[in-house]
């Protein structure tokens, strides 16, 4: 019995070998390995930033949210899990950093200065 790890999306050939002879062979395509962080767009209205986030494969993990104002942990944001929107009020006098990951662990960093 031989095993291998697949770490990238792509096409792979799987062979069944008996007594050094290939007795069966199958082609498989792997398309669900997530290597990209969440992404999205934003709108600014005065001091309010609305981020519209998305992640196509493993989905956004709301438990991964970390938000900092001037390098101090803050809970001063709103996240709507139903439509993956993040609202931050940033007055421009702070450096705000927001981190959110998908369930695969790919992290998005947002910096507002």
For each residue, the residues with C-beta under 8 A, 3 or more apart:
1:
2:
3:
4:
5:
6: 12 30 33
7: 33
8: 30 33 35
9: 30 31 32 33 35
10: 29 30
11: 27 28 29 30
12: 6 27 28 29 30
13: 25 26 27 28
14: 25 26 27 28
15: 22 24 25
16: 22 23 24 25
17: 20 21 22 23
18: 21 23
19:
20: 17
21: 17 18
22: 15 16 17 25
23: 16 17 18
24: 15 16
25: 13 14 15 16 22
26: 13 14
27: 11 12 13 14
28: 11 12 13 14
29: 10 11 12
30: 6 8 9 10 11 12 33
31: 9
32: 9 57
33: 6 7 8 9 30 57
34: 55 57 58 102 103 104 106
35: 8 9 104 106
36: 39 55 56 57 106
37: 55 101 102 106 107 108
38: 53 54 55 60 100 101 102 106 108
39: 36 53 54 55 108
40: 51 52 53 54 84
41: 51 52
42: 49 50 51 52
43: 49 50 52
44: 48 49 50
45: 48 50
46:
47: 89 90 91 92
48: 44 45 87 88 89
49: 42 43 44 87 88 89 90 112
50: 42 43 44 45 85 86 87
51: 40 41 42 85 86 87 88 98 110
52: 40 41 42 43 83 84 85
53: 38 39 40 60 84 85 86 100 108
54: 38 39 40 60 84
55: 34 36 37 38 39 58 59 60 102 106
56: 36
57: 32 33 34 36 102 104
58: 34 55 102 103 104 106
59: 55 102 103
60: 38 53 54 55 84 100 101 102 103
61: 64 100 101 102 103
62: 65 79 81 100
63:
64: 61 99 100 101 107
65: 62 77 79 98 99 100
66: 73 98 99 100
67: 73 74 75 76 77 88 96 97 98 99
68: 71 72 73 74 96 97 98
69: 72 74 76 94 95 96
70: 94 95
71: 68 95 97
72: 68 69
73: 66 67 68
74: 67 68 69 77 96
75: 67
76: 67 69 88 89
77: 65 67 74 86 87 88 98
78: 86 87
79: 62 65 85 86 87
80: 83 84 85 86 87
81: 62 84
82:
83: 52 80
84: 40 52 53 54 60 80 81
85: 50 51 52 53 79 80
86: 50 51 53 77 78 79 80 98 100
87: 48 49 50 51 77 78 79 80
88: 48 49 51 67 76 77 96 98 112
89: 47 48 49 76
90: 47 49 94 96 112
91: 47 94
92: 47
93:
94: 69 70 90 91
95: 69 70 71 111 112 113
96: 67 68 69 74 88 90 111 112 113
97: 67 68 71 109 110 111 112
98: 51 65 66 67 68 77 86 88 109 110 111 112
99: 64 65 66 67 107 108 109 110
100: 38 53 60 61 62 64 65 66 86 107 108 110
101: 37 38 60 61 64 104 105 106 107 108
102: 34 37 38 55 57 58 59 60 61 105 106
103: 34 58 59 60 61
104: 34 35 57 58 101
105: 101 102
106: 34 35 36 37 38 55 58 101 102
107: 37 64 99 100 101
108: 37 38 39 53 99 100 101
109: 97 98 99
110: 51 97 98 99 100
111: 95 96 97 98
112: 49 88 90 95 96 97 98
113: 95 96
